[in-house]
Amino acid sequence: MISYLKRDLRRSAPEGVSTFKVIIISLVGHTQQLVLLLRIGQSAMKLPLIGRFLRLFFEYIIRILFSSDISLAAKIGPGLVFTHGHDIVIGADVQIGENVRIFNGVTLGNKDLFAPSIGNQPKVGNDVIICTGAKVLGPVEVGNGVIIGANSVLFRDCPDNSIAVGIPAKVKQKDGI
């Protein structure tokens, strides 16, 4: 988990700026504190006996400090960057690849309130950008190198190197735009 955290922090730090400064002092630090809490919570929940309590504790702290509902059970790869880390919802069964950038107001979760979450939440590939206010709902597979536009609502699979925009989102290849 430490290697994931190092990659997360290095992705958002400007060249030549120390990781300490990014976490504590810089403007980027606020969202990196969210990533730090997420990674510490994911590590702590693996501890025997108290892991479940620690998971609830860290999820609660994230809700209070960042107004975000992020399940620590979600599988999130290294290189994660939150840009303006407020109002983010990530379900327990969500899978996120490496080097993903998530803006504020993003929801990754179920589209049906009464469906079980297992198997009904998105899988996001590597090098994906999910812009402000985007919603990815249901058992959607988002390929590598995808951009999901601001305020888009994605209900269907999105192939590699494409862009999804609109409500409901229309998917287009990047080179065809």
Secondary structure, 3 states (H helix, E strand, C coil): CHHHHHHHHHHHCCCCCCHHHHHHCCCCHHHHHHHHHHHHHHHHCCCCCCHHHHHHHHHHHHHHHHCCEECCCCEECCCCEEECCCCCEECCCCEECCCCEEECCCEEECCCCCCCCCCCCCEECCCCEECCCCEEECCCEECCCCEECCCCEECCCECCCEEEECCCCEEEEHHHC
